[in-house]
Amino acid sequence: MKKKFLLITTVCMGLMSSCSETFLEKTPLGVANQQLLSNKNGVNAVLIAAYSLLDGVGSGFSTTSSVSNWIFGSVASDDAYKGSDVGDQAQITTLERYSFQADLGLYNDKWVTLYDGVSRANDVLKLLPKVTDMNEAEKAQAAGEARFLRAWYHFEAKKIWNRVPFVDETVTDFINLPNDKDIWPLIEADLQYAIDNVAATKAQVGRVSKWTAKAYLAKAHMYQQDYAAAKPLLDDVINNGPFALVTSFHDNFRIPTENNSESVFEVQMSVGDGGVGENGSWGDNWNFPYGSAPGGCCGFYQPSQNLVNAFKTDANGLPLLDTFNNADVKNDEGLASADAFTPYEGTLDPRLDWTVGRRGIPFLNWGVHPGRNWIRDQSFGGPYTFKKFFAYSGENAGAESPRANANNYRAFRFSDLLLMRAEVAVEENDLATALKIVNQIRTRAGNVVVMDASGKPAANYLVKPYPAFANQEYARKAVRFERRVELAMEGHRFFDLVRWGVADQVLNAYIAKESQKRTYLSGSTFVKGKNEYFPIPQAQIDIMGANVLTQN
């Protein structure tokens, strides 16, 4: 920088007739300054920029910072393996084995993306006092949306690292922000401000509403086990809000049915808009079946056998809460695609085949899943592929890349919120309410199933409501199990296990059996009191200097 400055000075001295002191004061071309943005259109542009980073890749391409939290929420849990092969993105395997290393780039990528989002939200709040062509109600609406987004980004950071700095619009010294306080009260304050100031209806589908803010405030209380505070918010959203379950479970994961009545908060994705694919769910662009499969890359994010087993049901259509993992759903591991194979013939929850790609079952409208030909390395990543947010052939028109996907990420679904209300009911020993909610979701699960080419169910599907919950312990187990099969592969599982305080029990049992199939997991251990949160990125500790950020 010094050399460049001296060169400019020398040129000006040689050409005094064309240089002046104002040369150094001019705003660079293409850079938006506060004067240019200090109006209604400018505020909206900056607010949209804050929304745009929700996908997790707006501040620079990084699959590891994807909004879906496929690494932090699913691969770190019992839902999924890293997938692909042993050498590709091996740093994710390190995380999967709970050998957390603070210098891994994936932690820093996520941190930078989230705090860039915080910064963009704060930019809106800094602009608003300078704006004269907006009335107070318009300013309050914009501030409410910005503060919701600031809360959302901090909430994500809190889930991942627990002790993190809170950055508001008054902060000027970004290099000396300690993580020495619990930021839940500040997140809650931002969400409450949004509740008080944002409209109940959205001006555009991608924006936040008052009801969205209420739902997230309830969720913040649930993460703190503050059921008394969560309950009235959940009841208000359920009884008075605009949300409802859609008839088909699968309509939550299709492009034509985006932003439906079940969407509490949805991150918008698009293709064909000149974004060279980055706007098309690019944070999940590795999570395609391999080889000749749609997308042709890269084979990451493969469902675990443990997850597939969780979808087994008994003769009454109920889940096997305690014994689901005693025997595996039949798979084609070790078989070539040309070898004969008959899929599992036992009864299954139909949500399995909307969530997981498996041999012998139609893969949306791309044809029957062929097994090994779509798997990069079966011996490493197993026999299954990710399916839940995959696009149908013909529904992704205009995509700039075969791996750009216009399928929105449903960050918060109404079924998620309902199951949180069921959790509250269980903790209050209100088993009738918990039963009603769980059965509402299970009944919906059976409405629409995967069909084969002849128009018949592609597998032996059987899912039925519970007749009763015998006691509180059984109800708690049933509600938590329902969350798993309903929200599988959506990036929530690890965080649920942590907030319930059972991560060590569940994940060590998972490792003990799963390592017999995925040998790279052998020797892994989830350490209670340590592995519930990920390490603060070493790069951020180095930037801040000594005694500012304390490592987890």
ChimeraX attribute file (.defattr): number of C-alpha atoms within 10 A of each C-alpha:
attribute: neighborCount
match mode: 1-to-1
recipient: residues
	/A:1	5
	/A:2	6
	/A:3	8
	/A:4	9
	/A:5	10
	/A:6	11
	/A:7	11
	/A:8	12
	/A:9	14
	/A:10	11
	/A:11	12
	/A:12	16
	/A:13	13
	/A:14	10
	/A:15	11
	/A:16	9
	/A:17	8
	/A:18	10
	/A:19	14
	/A:20	12
	/A:21	8
	/A:22	7
	/A:23	11
	/A:24	12
	/A:25	8
	/A:26	8
	/A:27	10
	/A:28	9
	/A:29	6
	/A:30	6
	/A:31	8
	/A:32	11
	/A:33	11
	/A:34	14
	/A:35	11
	/A:36	10
	/A:37	19
	/A:38	19
	/A:39	18
	/A:40	18
	/A:41	13
	/A:42	20
	/A:43	24
	/A:44	14
	/A:45	14
	/A:46	20
	/A:47	22
	/A:48	17
	/A:49	17
	/A:50	24
	/A:51	22
	/A:52	20
	/A:53	23
	/A:54	23
	/A:55	25
	/A:56	28
	/A:57	24
	/A:58	22
	/A:59	16
	/A:60	13
	/A:61	15
	/A:62	19
	/A:63	23
	/A:64	24
	/A:65	28
	/A:66	24
	/A:67	26
	/A:68	25
	/A:69	25
	/A:70	28
	/A:71	24
	/A:72	27
	/A:73	23
	/A:74	27
	/A:75	27
	/A:76	26
	/A:77	26
	/A:78	27
	/A:79	28
	/A:80	31
	/A:81	27
	/A:82	29
	/A:83	31
	/A:84	27
	/A:85	18
	/A:86	14
	/A:87	8
	/A:88	14
	/A:89	15
	/A:90	13
	/A:91	16
	/A:92	22
	/A:93	21
	/A:94	18
	/A:95	21
	/A:96	24
	/A:97	18
	/A:98	19
	/A:99	16
	/A:100	18
	/A:101	16
	/A:102	19
	/A:103	14
	/A:104	17
	/A:105	17
	/A:106	20
	/A:107	25
	/A:108	20
	/A:109	21
	/A:110	25
	/A:111	22
	/A:112	17
	/A:113	26
	/A:114	26
	/A:115	18
	/A:116	18
	/A:117	26
	/A:118	25
	/A:119	18
	/A:120	24
	/A:121	29
	/A:122	24
	/A:123	20
	/A:124	28
	/A:125	24
	/A:126	18
	/A:127	20
	/A:128	22
	/A:129	10
	/A:130	13
	/A:131	17
	/A:132	12
	/A:133	12
	/A:134	15
	/A:135	10
	/A:136	11
	/A:137	12
	/A:138	15
	/A:139	21
	/A:140	19
	/A:141	18
	/A:142	24
	/A:143	26
	/A:144	27
	/A:145	31
	/A:146	27
	/A:147	27
	/A:148	30
	/A:149	28
	/A:150	27
	/A:151	29
	/A:152	21
	/A:153	23
	/A:154	25
	/A:155	22
	/A:156	16
	/A:157	20
	/A:158	19
	/A:159	22
	/A:160	23
	/A:161	18
	/A:162	22
	/A:163	22
	/A:164	25
	/A:165	21
	/A:166	22
	/A:167	19
	/A:168	17
	/A:169	17
	/A:170	9
	/A:171	11
	/A:172	10
	/A:173	8
	/A:174	11
	/A:175	13
	/A:176	16
	/A:177	16
	/A:178	17
	/A:179	17
	/A:180	12
	/A:181	12
	/A:182	14
	/A:183	20
	/A:184	19
	/A:185	11
	/A:186	15
	/A:187	23
	/A:188	20
	/A:189	16
	/A:190	23
	/A:191	29
	/A:192	21
	/A:193	19
	/A:194	30
	/A:195	23
	/A:196	16
	/A:197	20
	/A:198	25
	/A:199	18
	/A:200	16
	/A:201	14
	/A:202	14
	/A:203	10
	/A:204	8
	/A:205	16
	/A:206	17
	/A:207	17
	/A:208	25
	/A:209	26
	/A:210	24
	/A:211	26
	/A:212	27
	/A:213	31
	/A:214	23
	/A:215	26
	/A:216	27
	/A:217	26
	/A:218	27
	/A:219	23
	/A:220	22
	/A:221	18
	/A:222	22
	/A:223	19
	/A:224	13
	/A:225	15
	/A:226	14
	/A:227	21
	/A:228	13
	/A:229	15
	/A:230	24
	/A:231	19
	/A:232	14
	/A:233	20
	/A:234	24
	/A:235	16
	/A:236	13
	/A:237	22
	/A:238	18
	/A:239	11
	/A:240	10
	/A:241	17
	/A:242	15
	/A:243	19
	/A:244	17
	/A:245	18
	/A:246	17
	/A:247	15
	/A:248	14
	/A:249	22
	/A:250	20
	/A:251	15
	/A:252	25
	/A:253	21
	/A:254	17
	/A:255	20
	/A:256	13
	/A:257	14
	/A:258	20
	/A:259	19
	/A:260	17
	/A:261	15
	/A:262	24
	/A:263	24
	/A:264	27
	/A:265	23
	/A:266	21
	/A:267	24
	/A:268	22
	/A:269	21
	/A:270	22
	/A:271	22
	/A:272	17
	/A:273	13
	/A:274	12
	/A:275	13
	/A:276	14
	/A:277	23
	/A:278	24
	/A:279	25
	/A:280	27
	/A:281	28
	/A:282	27
	/A:283	25
	/A:284	25
	/A:285	23
	/A:286	20
	/A:287	26
	/A:288	26
	/A:289	29
	/A:290	22
	/A:291	16
	/A:292	11
	/A:293	17
	/A:294	17
	/A:295	19
	/A:296	15
	/A:297	21
	/A:298	22
	/A:299	28
	/A:300	27
	/A:301	27
	/A:302	28
	/A:303	29
	/A:304	26
	/A:305	25
	/A:306	21
	/A:307	20
	/A:308	27
	/A:309	21
	/A:310	25
	/A:311	27
	/A:312	27
	/A:313	22
	/A:314	16
	/A:315	12
	/A:316	13
	/A:317	18
	/A:318	21
	/A:319	27
	/A:320	17
	/A:321	16
	/A:322	9
	/A:323	11
	/A:324	19
	/A:325	20
	/A:326	11
	/A:327	10
	/A:328	14
	/A:329	20
	/A:330	16
	/A:331	20
	/A:332	23
	/A:333	17
	/A:334	13
	/A:335	14
	/A:336	13
	/A:337	16
	/A:338	10
	/A:339	10
	/A:340	8
	/A:341	16
	/A:342	10
	/A:343	16
	/A:344	16
	/A:345	11
	/A:346	15
	/A:347	21
	/A:348	26
	/A:349	26
	/A:350	25
	/A:351	24
	/A:352	24
	/A:353	25
	/A:354	21
	/A:355	24
	/A:356	22
	/A:357	26
	/A:358	26
	/A:359	26
	/A:360	21
	/A:361	21
	/A:362	20
	/A:363	22
	/A:364	19
	/A:365	11
	/A:366	13
	/A:367	12
	/A:368	16
	/A:369	21
	/A:370	21
	/A:371	27
	/A:372	24
	/A:373	18
	/A:374	27
	/A:375	30
	/A:376	22
	/A:377	18
	/A:378	21
	/A:379	15
	/A:380	18
	/A:381	26
	/A:382	25
	/A:383	26
	/A:384	30
	/A:385	30
	/A:386	22
	/A:387	24
	/A:388	22
	/A:389	24
	/A:390	23
	/A:391	21
	/A:392	16
	/A:393	11
	/A:394	9
	/A:395	14
	/A:396	21
	/A:397	11
	/A:398	16
	/A:399	21
	/A:400	19
	/A:401	16
	/A:402	15
	/A:403	25
	/A:404	27
	/A:405	30
	/A:406	28
	/A:407	26
	/A:408	23
	/A:409	23
	/A:410	22
	/A:411	18
	/A:412	20
	/A:413	20
	/A:414	21
	/A:415	24
	/A:416	20
	/A:417	21
	/A:418	23
	/A:419	20
	/A:420	24
	/A:421	26
	/A:422	26
	/A:423	27
	/A:424	23
	/A:425	23
	/A:426	24
	/A:427	16
	/A:428	13
	/A:429	16
	/A:430	16
	/A:431	21
	/A:432	14
	/A:433	16
	/A:434	29
	/A:435	21
	/A:436	15
	/A:437	20
	/A:438	22
	/A:439	18
	/A:440	15
	/A:441	20
	/A:442	22
	/A:443	15
	/A:444	17
	/A:445	22
	/A:446	19
	/A:447	13
	/A:448	16
	/A:449	22
	/A:450	20
	/A:451	15
	/A:452	16
	/A:453	11
	/A:454	7
	/A:455	8
	/A:456	10
	/A:457	15
	/A:458	18
	/A:459	21
	/A:460	13
	/A:461	22
	/A:462	21
	/A:463	25
	/A:464	19
	/A:465	20
	/A:466	17
	/A:467	10
	/A:468	14
	/A:469	16
	/A:470	9
	/A:471	12
	/A:472	17
	/A:473	12
	/A:474	14
	/A:475	25
	/A:476	21
	/A:477	15
	/A:478	23
	/A:479	21
	/A:480	19
	/A:481	16
	/A:482	22
	/A:483	21
	/A:484	20
	/A:485	20
	/A:486	20
	/A:487	17
	/A:488	23
	/A:489	28
	/A:490	22
	/A:491	23
	/A:492	23
	/A:493	25
	/A:494	23
	/A:495	21
	/A:496	20
	/A:497	20
	/A:498	18
	/A:499	15
	/A:500	13
	/A:501	14
	/A:502	13
	/A:503	24
	/A:504	19
	/A:505	13
	/A:506	14
	/A:507	20
	/A:508	16
	/A:509	14
	/A:510	19
	/A:511	22
	/A:512	14
	/A:513	16
	/A:514	20
	/A:515	14
	/A:516	11
	/A:517	15
	/A:518	18
	/A:519	12
	/A:520	16
	/A:521	21
	/A:522	15
	/A:523	10
	/A:524	17
	/A:525	17
	/A:526	20
	/A:527	15
	/A:528	13
	/A:529	10
	/A:530	13
	/A:531	19
	/A:532	24
	/A:533	18
	/A:534	21
	/A:535	21
	/A:536	24
	/A:537	24
	/A:538	18
	/A:539	15
	/A:540	18
	/A:541	18
	/A:542	11
	/A:543	13
	/A:544	16
	/A:545	12
	/A:546	10
	/A:547	10
	/A:548	18
	/A:549	24
	/A:550	14
	/A:551	16
	/A:552	16
